[in-house]
Amino acid sequence: MAPSVTENIILSATDKDVTLADRNTHATRVAGKDVDPEKKALFASVTKRIDYSPKIGTELHGIKLSQLTDQQSEELAALISERGVVFFRDQEDLDRKEHVKLGARWGPLHIHPLVPHDQESPEVIILDSRLNPPNRYNTNNSWHSDVSFEPAPASYSILKFDEIPESGGDTAWSNGYQLYDDLSQPIKTLLEGLTATHTSDIFRFFQANTGRKTFGKLNDSDHPIIRTNPVTGWKSVFTNSVFTREINGISAAESKWILEYLNDLVSKRLEYQVRFRWQKHSVAIWDNRSTFHTGVPDFRPYHRRGLRVTVSGEKPFFDVNSGTQAQAFEPIAEAIVSKQEAAEKSKEDAALQLA
């Protein structure tokens, strides 16, 4: 069978490559763990830092992702896990080769079992709105974490758009750490003892309706509902509206109610969310273990085209003794308050001197 290729994009598996994604594996180390908490090597190159909100989303200027040292790369992984998602502008030199190289620093690269990929590098998936007719699977406007159906789901995803619409087409992220922190203690205790099944059902449906061959097995996996991020040691909710089918060990009605409640919090609690306006050569890197994201489908009839590399992480786990973002944030909040109070006092002193 000849490959289905459009502009160097492989749309469907060939007979030879139907098991291509079966070589996916889990990370053998945790990138970003136990680095310098001040991240001095990374921030030595940063000319400007913009925090989108106190707890999620940071934009860094002055960094060229293709030129990171090993130490900077590790510190960046830690920052991404702490902030959920980190944004970069003006990364024109992050070509496909450098894109793959960056992801491979943090772990084995995932090959998606169905999404179209680059002909030369199957780890690079193509997100092109022209490949998205209405009857095709589409996770725009559907909050999810990438490939959570895998036994070892994604740790980090690296997305760069090389074609952006004149308006619309943002991406939004939601904070799984804060979602967990805001739950009442009885609900936390309940969820910490449960697992949920994450499935490839959305892709099976598409395959059944198109006959397209997949690049590998469409997996189903059971994961803890509350997950410990191995980099930060913080607890996060780990379910999503695209891939989580059911909670194990409870009734179907109870499972449906709990999942809908959690999905509702992800999508509607604006204080958990940040939104990124893409520019050409912008890059977003996020931690799928502790965030959810969605594309905003408001850009048609414009086109949007990007490349994504996904890093496979570890098998999800829950450590009852792990901490929380809320606990870690307490000294940061105190420092912010002290800085504001000092600024206000300085203004008052200046006003008194002029009086």
C-alpha positions as CSV (number, residue, x, y, z in Angstrom):
1,M,0.0,0.0,0.0
2,A,1.4,3.4,-1.0
3,P,1.6,6.0,1.8
4,S,-0.9,8.8,1.9
5,V,1.3,11.9,1.7
6,T,0.3,15.6,1.3
7,E,3.2,18.1,1.3
8,N,5.5,15.9,3.2
9,I,2.7,15.0,5.7
10,I,1.9,11.3,6.3
11,L,-1.8,11.1,6.8
12,S,-2.2,7.3,7.2
13,A,0.1,4.4,8.0
14,T,1.6,2.3,5.3
15,D,1.6,-1.5,5.6
16,K,5.2,-1.2,6.7
17,D,4.5,1.4,9.4
18,V,1.3,0.2,11.0
19,T,3.4,-0.7,14.1
20,L,5.4,2.5,14.1
21,A,3.9,3.9,17.4
22,D,4.3,0.6,19.2
23,R,7.8,1.5,19.9
24,N,6.6,4.3,22.3
25,T,8.1,3.8,25.8
26,H,8.3,5.6,29.1
27,A,10.9,8.0,30.4
28,T,13.8,6.5,32.3
29,R,14.5,9.7,34.3
30,V,12.6,12.7,35.5
31,A,13.8,15.8,33.6
32,G,14.0,18.9,35.7
33,K,14.0,17.2,39.1
34,D,16.3,18.4,41.9
35,V,17.7,21.4,39.9
36,D,18.8,24.7,41.4
37,P,15.5,26.2,42.7
38,E,16.6,29.7,41.7
39,K,17.4,28.5,38.1
40,K,20.3,30.8,37.9
41,A,21.7,29.4,34.7
42,L,18.3,29.7,32.9
43,F,17.5,33.2,34.1
44,A,21.0,34.5,33.3
45,S,19.8,34.6,29.7
46,V,16.4,35.9,30.4
47,T,15.9,39.6,29.6
48,K,12.2,39.8,30.6
49,R,9.8,37.6,32.5
50,I,6.0,38.0,32.3
51,D,3.8,35.9,34.6
52,Y,0.4,35.7,33.1
53,S,-1.2,35.0,36.5
54,P,0.3,34.3,40.0
55,K,0.1,30.5,39.6
56,I,0.1,29.5,35.9
57,G,1.7,30.8,32.7
58,T,5.0,32.6,32.1
59,E,6.5,34.2,29.1
60,L,10.3,34.4,28.8
61,H,12.3,36.8,26.6
62,G,15.9,36.6,25.6
63,I,16.0,32.8,25.4
64,K,16.8,30.9,22.2
65,L,15.5,27.4,22.7
66,S,17.9,26.0,20.1
67,Q,20.9,27.3,22.1
68,L,20.1,26.1,25.6
69,T,22.8,24.4,27.6
70,D,22.1,21.1,29.3
71,Q,21.8,22.9,32.7
72,Q,19.4,25.5,31.2
73,S,17.3,22.8,29.6
74,E,16.9,21.0,33.0
75,E,16.0,24.2,34.8
76,L,13.5,25.1,32.0
77,A,11.8,21.7,32.5
78,A,11.5,22.5,36.2
79,L,10.1,25.9,35.5
80,I,7.5,24.5,33.1
81,S,6.4,22.0,35.7
82,E,6.0,24.7,38.3
83,R,4.3,27.3,36.0
84,G,2.3,24.8,34.0
85,V,3.1,26.4,30.7
86,V,5.9,28.7,29.5
87,F,5.8,30.8,26.3
88,F,8.5,32.1,24.0
89,R,8.5,34.6,21.1
90,D,10.8,34.9,18.1
91,Q,12.0,31.3,17.9
92,E,12.6,31.4,14.1
93,D,15.7,29.2,14.5
94,L,13.8,26.4,16.1
95,D,13.4,24.3,12.9
96,R,12.2,20.8,12.9
97,K,15.6,19.3,13.7
98,E,16.0,21.6,16.7
99,H,12.4,21.1,17.7
100,V,13.0,17.3,17.9
101,K,16.4,17.8,19.6
102,L,14.8,20.0,22.4
103,G,12.1,17.4,23.2
104,A,14.5,14.5,23.2
105,R,16.5,16.2,25.9
106,W,13.7,15.5,28.3
107,G,12.7,12.0,27.3
108,P,11.7,9.6,24.5
109,L,9.5,11.3,21.9
110,H,6.0,10.0,21.4
111,I,4.7,8.8,18.0
112,H,1.0,9.4,17.8
113,P,-1.0,6.4,16.6
114,L,-3.3,8.4,14.3
115,V,-2.6,12.2,14.0
116,P,-0.7,13.1,10.7
117,H,3.0,13.4,11.1
118,D,6.0,14.8,9.3
119,Q,7.4,12.4,6.6
120,E,11.0,12.6,7.8
121,S,10.3,12.7,11.5
122,P,7.3,10.7,12.7
123,E,7.7,12.3,16.2
124,V,6.6,15.6,14.7
125,I,2.9,15.8,14.4
126,I,1.1,18.2,12.1
127,L,-1.7,20.4,13.4
128,D,-3.2,21.9,10.2
129,S,-6.7,23.2,10.1
130,R,-6.9,22.3,6.4
131,L,-6.7,18.7,7.5
132,N,-9.6,19.1,9.9
133,P,-12.9,18.7,8.0
134,P,-16.0,18.7,10.3
135,N,-16.2,14.9,10.4
136,R,-12.5,14.5,11.5
137,Y,-11.6,14.1,15.2
138,N,-10.8,17.4,16.6
139,T,-9.7,18.4,20.2
140,N,-10.2,22.1,19.7
141,N,-12.7,23.4,22.2
142,S,-12.2,20.2,24.3
143,W,-10.1,20.4,27.4
144,H,-7.5,17.6,27.6
145,S,-4.0,16.6,28.4
146,D,-2.1,15.0,25.5
147,V,-2.3,11.3,24.9
148,S,-3.4,10.5,28.5
149,F,-4.6,7.1,27.1
150,E,-1.0,5.9,26.9
151,P,0.5,3.7,29.7
152,A,3.1,6.5,30.0
153,P,1.4,9.7,28.9
154,A,3.0,12.9,27.8
155,S,5.2,14.8,30.2
156,Y,5.9,17.9,28.1
157,S,4.5,19.1,24.7
158,I,6.3,21.6,22.6
159,L,4.1,23.5,20.0
160,K,5.2,26.0,17.4
161,F,2.9,27.5,14.8
162,D,4.4,28.5,11.5
163,E,1.1,29.7,10.0
164,I,-1.3,31.7,12.2
165,P,-4.7,33.3,11.5
166,E,-5.0,37.1,11.2
167,S,-7.4,36.8,14.2
168,G,-8.5,34.1,16.6
169,G,-6.8,30.8,17.1
170,D,-5.5,31.2,20.7
171,T,-4.8,28.3,23.0
172,A,-5.9,28.2,26.6
173,W,-4.5,26.2,29.6
174,S,-6.1,25.4,32.9
175,N,-4.3,24.6,36.2
176,G,-4.7,21.1,37.6
177,Y,-2.8,21.9,40.7
178,Q,-5.2,24.7,41.7
179,L,-8.2,22.6,40.8
180,Y,-7.0,20.0,43.3
181,D,-6.2,22.6,46.0
182,D,-9.7,24.1,45.8
183,L,-11.5,20.8,46.3
184,S,-12.9,20.2,49.8
185,Q,-11.0,17.7,51.9
186,P,-13.8,15.0,51.8
187,I,-13.7,15.1,47.9
188,K,-9.9,15.0,47.9
189,T,-9.9,12.0,50.1
190,L,-12.4,10.2,47.9
191,L,-10.6,11.0,44.6
192,E,-7.2,10.1,46.0
193,G,-8.4,6.5,46.3
194,L,-9.7,6.1,42.8
195,T,-8.4,5.4,39.3
196,A,-10.0,6.2,35.9
197,T,-9.7,4.6,32.5
198,H,-8.4,6.8,29.7
199,T,-9.2,5.6,26.2
200,S,-8.5,6.1,22.5
201,D,-12.2,6.0,21.8
202,I,-12.2,9.3,19.9
203,F,-9.6,7.9,17.5
204,R,-11.3,4.5,17.2
205,F,-14.5,6.3,16.1
206,F,-12.6,8.3,13.4
207,Q,-10.8,5.1,12.2
208,A,-14.1,3.2,12.0
209,N,-15.6,5.9,9.9
210,T,-12.7,6.5,7.5
211,G,-10.8,3.2,7.3
212,R,-7.5,5.0,7.9
213,K,-4.7,2.7,9.1
214,T,-3.2,3.7,12.4
215,F,0.5,3.9,13.1
216,G,0.2,1.7,16.2
217,K,-2.1,0.3,18.8
218,L,-4.9,2.6,20.2
219,N,-4.3,2.1,23.9
220,D,-6.5,2.3,27.0
221,S,-4.9,2.8,30.4
222,D,-5.9,3.2,34.0
223,H,-4.4,6.2,35.9
224,P,-4.9,7.7,39.3
225,I,-7.4,10.5,39.4
226,I,-5.1,12.5,41.6
227,R,-1.5,12.4,40.3
228,T,1.7,13.5,41.9
229,N,4.0,15.5,39.6
230,P,7.5,14.0,40.0
231,V,9.2,17.3,39.3
232,T,7.4,19.6,41.8
233,G,6.0,16.9,44.1
234,W,2.6,18.6,43.9
235,K,-0.8,16.9,43.6
236,S,-3.0,17.6,40.6
237,V,-6.3,16.3,39.1
238,F,-5.6,14.0,36.2
239,T,-8.8,13.5,34.3
240,N,-10.0,15.2,31.1
241,S,-13.1,15.4,28.9
242,V,-11.5,13.9,25.8
243,F,-9.8,10.7,26.9
244,T,-11.2,9.8,30.4
245,R,-14.0,7.3,29.9
246,E,-15.0,6.2,33.4
247,I,-13.9,6.1,37.0
248,N,-13.2,2.5,38.2
249,G,-14.9,0.9,41.2
250,I,-18.0,3.1,41.4
251,S,-21.3,3.1,39.6
252,A,-21.7,4.6,36.1
253,A,-23.9,7.3,37.4
254,E,-21.4,8.3,40.1
255,S,-18.6,8.2,37.6
256,K,-20.5,10.4,35.2
257,W,-21.3,13.0,37.9
258,I,-17.7,13.2,39.2
259,L,-16.1,13.5,35.8
260,E,-18.6,16.1,34.6
261,Y,-18.0,18.1,37.8
262,L,-14.2,18.1,37.4
263,N,-14.5,18.9,33.7
264,D,-16.8,21.8,34.5
265,L,-14.2,23.2,36.9
266,V,-11.5,22.9,34.3
267,S,-13.5,24.7,31.6
268,K,-15.4,27.4,33.6
269,R,-13.1,28.5,36.5
270,L,-11.4,31.4,34.8
271,E,-9.0,31.8,37.7
272,Y,-7.4,28.5,36.7
273,Q,-6.8,29.6,33.1
274,V,-4.4,31.5,30.9
275,R,-4.8,32.2,27.2
276,F,-2.0,32.7,24.7
277,R,-2.2,34.8,21.5
278,W,0.1,33.2,19.0
279,Q,2.5,35.1,16.8
280,K,4.6,33.6,14.0
281,H,7.6,31.7,15.5
282,S,6.0,31.6,19.0
283,V,6.5,28.5,21.0
284,A,4.5,27.1,24.0
285,I,5.8,24.3,26.2
286,W,3.5,22.8,28.8
287,D,3.4,20.0,31.4
288,N,0.6,17.6,30.6
289,R,0.8,16.0,34.1
290,S,-0.6,19.1,35.7
291,T,-2.4,21.2,33.1
292,F,-5.3,20.9,30.6
293,H,-5.4,22.8,27.3
294,T,-7.7,23.5,24.4
295,G,-7.5,25.2,21.1
296,V,-10.0,28.0,20.6
297,P,-11.9,27.3,17.3
298,D,-12.7,30.9,16.5
299,F,-10.3,31.5,13.6
300,R,-12.1,30.2,10.5
301,P,-12.0,30.9,7.6
302,Y,-8.4,31.6,8.4
303,H,-5.9,28.7,8.4
304,R,-3.7,27.7,11.3
305,R,-0.7,25.3,11.0
306,G,1.7,24.1,13.6
307,L,4.2,21.4,14.6
308,R,4.1,19.6,17.9
309,V,6.6,17.3,19.6
310,T,5.4,15.3,22.6
311,V,7.7,13.8,25.3
312,S,6.6,10.6,26.9
313,G,6.8,10.7,30.6
314,E,6.5,8.2,33.5
315,K,3.7,5.9,34.4
316,P,1.4,8.2,36.5
317,F,1.4,7.7,40.2
318,F,0.0,9.1,43.4
319,D,2.1,9.7,46.5
320,V,-0.1,10.3,49.6
321,N,2.8,12.3,51.1
322,S,3.2,14.7,48.2
323,G,2.7,18.4,48.6
324,T,0.6,21.0,46.9
325,Q,1.0,24.1,44.9
326,A,-1.0,26.0,47.5
327,Q,1.6,25.1,50.2
328,A,4.5,26.1,47.9
329,F,2.8,29.3,47.0
330,E,2.5,30.7,50.5
331,P,6.0,32.3,50.8
332,I,5.6,33.6,47.2
333,A,2.3,35.3,48.2
334,E,4.0,36.8,51.3
335,A,6.8,38.2,49.2
336,I,4.3,39.7,46.7
337,V,2.4,41.4,49.6
338,S,5.6,42.6,51.2
339,K,6.8,44.1,47.9
340,Q,3.4,45.9,47.4
341,E,3.5,47.2,50.9
342,A,7.0,48.5,50.5
343,A,6.1,50.3,47.3
344,E,3.0,51.9,48.9
345,K,5.2,53.0,51.9
346,S,7.7,54.5,49.5
347,K,5.0,56.5,47.8
348,E,3.7,57.7,51.1
349,D,7.2,58.8,52.3
350,A,7.7,60.6,49.0
351,A,4.4,62.4,49.4
352,L,5.3,63.5,52.9
353,Q,8.6,64.9,51.8
354,L,6.9,67.0,49.2
355,A,4.3,68.3,51.7
